[in-house]
Amino acid sequence: MERRISRREFGKKLARVASGAAFLALAPSCTSTQRSLPMGQLLRNDLTDLSGTLLFDDPARQAAADDFGHIVHRSPIAVLKPGSAQDIVKLVQFANRHGLKVAPRGRAHSFFGQTQVEEGVVIDSSSLNSVRVTDSGSVEIGAGAQWSAVVTAANAYKRTPPVIVDTFLSVGGTISTGGFAVTTWNQGFQVDHVRELQVVTGDGQLVTCSDERNSDLFNAMLAGLGQCGIIVKVVMALVAAPTHVLFFKLNYEDFQTASADLALLAKEGRFNHLDGRGAAAPGGGVAYYVEGGAFYDAPKTPSEAPLLAGLRFASQTSKVMTYEEYYRREEVCTLCPTTTPKPFVYLCLPASRYVEYTSRLLADPSESAYVTPRMSAWRRSNFKRPLARVPNEEIVYRFQLSRVLPASADVPSFIALNRTLYERARDMGGTRLTSSAIPMSQADWIRHYGPAWEPFRAAKQRYDPKNVLTPGHNMFPG
Ligand SMILES: Cc1cc2nc3c(=O)[nH]c(=O)nc-3n(C[C@H](O)[C@H](O)[C@H](O)COP(=O)(O)OP(=O)(O)OC[C@H]3O[C@@H](n4cnc5c(N)ncnc54)[C@H](O)[C@@H]3O)c2cc1C
């Protein structure tokens, strides 16, 4: 039976349940700023012919010891800005020879140290940012590119990725976490549209994989949290871009009515863009709204009445945007400048338990403190990749707890709360999504992946036999 754990119990639980790895970094004494000189010297001596740069300076190492969550801090020995895939091959082969850990970093919008590595090397992929739309209607992308560059390049050919995440994120980061967005309700995750990957495996080989070639690696890389390899290039399918979007903001009196309309819209499929949000209400509290966007090619315009029929919103606004105005509407990460801790949690809940779960949480001031919820309803049948775990029902809800803490907050107690909320969701058939701030042990991951664990573990053993990659998820500790 579930119960809230105290801070003292939490401390004990850290060591027992989660092998300590993620939690120990919460304690300042465990945040190393000391370099291992011999390893640093070995790196300098060995990696002399890189086309990119290996940085040992404090600003580079400090930046790599932080992320969006500002909760975990682990200092690497160095940061690699690769000039090519070969630089990553050389580093990973070095790591295998010398027992060094390596972690790839996209835009570090992770919440709990998933891109960090204590006394290892962080690969800052931002230098691998090429984007090329091909004659076959797909796009070849360097893993460090931001999605904004991909969408802009595709739109020049009147094409678009079918699923566009927040465009300030990196391609490698969202392909490694799954990649959900406002079209996921009927288009699946971004990983459902990847045709091919180029990967530096954990044993330092540059390998191309797809459903036809090295499919075990392909499936282990899509939403694979960087455990088996480092993605250097992604080939993704594009679809025809609409010229315009008729965009609605539907305002609701309460969370549950907004959520019920989201599920109705996901079942009926009236809109292309479908998303639910909370925002601070002018008079205090949270106001909930649903965004619906109908894509179309001018001069043909969709009529409003059938799109809105039967919905239970209190008021609405609508506007027409060009597709470019639409995909550029939220180009900047508005929360990034906030330096206080942000232990966000992303859950996926079966529709049958969603009301029960969310009502309890939102009614409890201690559970909903500092939270702005976001939600989507998705059709499960669109998810094809084994590592993108969602509940086993026709309609599933994403429920996101964006918690921005004040500087004075007791962060460990909120991390313990995240764990409680995760266990409660899991016990109702729910799953976790992306790089959430939820402490996990290997046993938790095994349970999370279910039947997908054994092929994933086998791929890890085959492609990263010395376990050099991406320790921040605590999936293969030791
Ligand atoms: C403001 C904000 C908005 C967000 N919006 C969305 C959204 O729209 N959709 C969504 O799905 N998620 C979203 N997220 C959640 C999530 O944190 C990101 O999906 C994920 O972390 C990707 O962000 P990133 O590009 O910064 O990757 P990072 O955080 O840098 O990396 C994420 C994980 O992938 C690994 N990784 C990075 N690059 C590679 C690579 N080349 N090869 C192998 N592994 C790699 C990292 O080691 C890490 O484990 C958002 C998060 C924030 C803070």
The ligand as an SDF file (V2000), in Angstrom:
LIG
                    3D

 53 58  0  0  0  0  0  0  0  0999 V2000
   11.2570   23.1890  -21.6020 C   0  0  0  0  0  0  0  0  0  0  0  0
   11.1770   21.7260  -22.0060 C   0  0  0  0  0  0  0  0  0  0  0  0
   10.4090   21.3630  -23.0890 C   0  0  0  0  0  0  0  0  0  0  0  0
   10.3310   20.0010  -23.4550 C   0  0  0  0  0  0  0  0  0  0  0  0
    9.5670   19.6670  -24.5300 N   0  0  0  0  0  0  0  0  0  0  0  0
    9.5110   18.3820  -24.9360 C   0  0  0  0  0  0  0  0  0  0  0  0
    8.7940   18.0060  -26.1220 C   0  0  0  0  0  0  0  0  0  0  0  0
    8.2070   18.8400  -26.8020 O   0  0  0  0  0  0  0  0  0  0  0  0
    8.7910   16.6980  -26.4610 N   0  0  0  0  0  0  0  0  0  0  0  0
    9.4790   15.7410  -25.7550 C   0  0  0  0  0  0  0  0  0  0  0  0
    9.4500   14.5800  -26.1370 O   0  0  0  0  0  0  0  0  0  0  0  0
   10.1580   16.0720  -24.6420 N   0  0  0  0  0  0  0  0  0  0  0  0
   10.2080   17.3540  -24.2170 C   0  0  0  0  0  0  0  0  0  0  0  0
   10.9290   17.6810  -23.1000 N   0  0  0  0  0  0  0  0  0  0  0  0
   11.4520   16.6010  -22.2500 C   0  0  0  0  0  0  0  0  0  0  0  0
   12.8670   16.0650  -22.3360 C   0  0  0  0  0  0  0  0  0  0  0  0
   13.6360   16.4820  -21.3040 O   0  0  0  0  0  0  0  0  0  0  0  0
   13.4880   15.9780  -23.6730 C   0  0  0  0  0  0  0  0  0  0  0  0
   12.7290   15.1390  -24.5280 O   0  0  0  0  0  0  0  0  0  0  0  0
   14.9090   15.3890  -23.7670 C   0  0  0  0  0  0  0  0  0  0  0  0
   15.6770   15.5830  -22.6340 O   0  0  0  0  0  0  0  0  0  0  0  0
   15.5080   15.9820  -24.9940 C   0  0  0  0  0  0  0  0  0  0  0  0
   16.0880   17.2110  -24.7230 O   0  0  0  0  0  0  0  0  0  0  0  0
   17.5890   17.4840  -25.2030 P   0  0  0  0  0  0  0  0  0  0  0  0
   17.6170   17.5770  -26.6670 O   0  0  0  0  0  0  0  0  0  0  0  0
   18.0610   18.6290  -24.4160 O   0  0  0  0  0  0  0  0  0  0  0  0
   18.3220   16.1410  -24.7960 O   0  0  0  0  0  0  0  0  0  0  0  0
   19.2650   15.8550  -23.5370 P   0  0  0  0  0  0  0  0  0  0  0  0
   18.5290   16.2180  -22.3030 O   0  0  0  0  0  0  0  0  0  0  0  0
   20.5670   16.5050  -23.7740 O   0  0  0  0  0  0  0  0  0  0  0  0
   19.4190   14.2830  -23.6380 O   0  0  0  0  0  0  0  0  0  0  0  0
   18.3690   13.4180  -23.2840 C   0  0  0  0  0  0  0  0  0  0  0  0
   18.9130   11.9760  -23.1560 C   0  0  0  0  0  0  0  0  0  0  0  0
   19.3320   11.5400  -24.4340 O   0  0  0  0  0  0  0  0  0  0  0  0
   20.7250   11.2340  -24.4240 C   0  0  0  0  0  0  0  0  0  0  0  0
   21.2800   11.7100  -25.6820 N   0  0  0  0  0  0  0  0  0  0  0  0
   21.4150   12.9880  -26.0990 C   0  0  0  0  0  0  0  0  0  0  0  0
   21.9660   13.0270  -27.3160 N   0  0  0  0  0  0  0  0  0  0  0  0
   22.1800   11.7450  -27.6760 C   0  0  0  0  0  0  0  0  0  0  0  0
   22.7500   11.1180  -28.8140 C   0  0  0  0  0  0  0  0  0  0  0  0
   23.2210   11.8320  -29.8410 N   0  0  0  0  0  0  0  0  0  0  0  0
   22.8130    9.7740  -28.8520 N   0  0  0  0  0  0  0  0  0  0  0  0
   22.3640    9.0140  -27.8210 C   0  0  0  0  0  0  0  0  0  0  0  0
   21.8340    9.5560  -26.7060 N   0  0  0  0  0  0  0  0  0  0  0  0
   21.7390   10.8960  -26.6440 C   0  0  0  0  0  0  0  0  0  0  0  0
   21.2950   11.9540  -23.2190 C   0  0  0  0  0  0  0  0  0  0  0  0
   22.4550   11.3140  -22.7120 O   0  0  0  0  0  0  0  0  0  0  0  0
   20.1350   11.8710  -22.2550 C   0  0  0  0  0  0  0  0  0  0  0  0
   20.1470   10.6310  -21.6210 O   0  0  0  0  0  0  0  0  0  0  0  0
   11.0380   19.0240  -22.7230 C   0  0  0  0  0  0  0  0  0  0  0  0
   11.8150   19.4100  -21.6280 C   0  0  0  0  0  0  0  0  0  0  0  0
   11.8770   20.7430  -21.2710 C   0  0  0  0  0  0  0  0  0  0  0  0
   12.7180   21.1240  -20.1000 C   0  0  0  0  0  0  0  0  0  0  0  0
  1  2  1  0
  2  3  1  0
  2 52  2  0
  3  4  2  0
  4  5  1  0
  4 50  1  0
  5  6  2  0
  6  7  1  0
  6 13  1  0
  7  8  2  0
  7  9  1  0
  9 10  1  0
 10 11  2  0
 10 12  1  0
 12 13  2  0
 13 14  1  0
 14 15  1  0
 14 50  1  0
 15 16  1  0
 16 17  1  0
 16 18  1  0
 18 19  1  0
 18 20  1  0
 20 21  1  0
 20 22  1  0
 22 23  1  0
 23 24  1  0
 24 25  2  0
 24 26  1  0
 24 27  1  0
 27 28  1  0
 28 29  2  0
 28 30  1  0
 28 31  1  0
 31 32  1  0
 32 33  1  0
 33 34  1  0
 33 48  1  0
 34 35  1  0
 35 36  1  0
 35 46  1  0
 36 37  1  0
 36 45  1  0
 37 38  2  0
 38 39  1  0
 39 40  1  0
 39 45  2  0
 40 41  1  0
 40 42  2  0
 42 43  1  0
 43 44  2  0
 44 45  1  0
 46 47  1  0
 46 48  1  0
 48 49  1  0
 50 51  2  0
 51 52  1  0
 52 53  1  0
M  END
$$$$
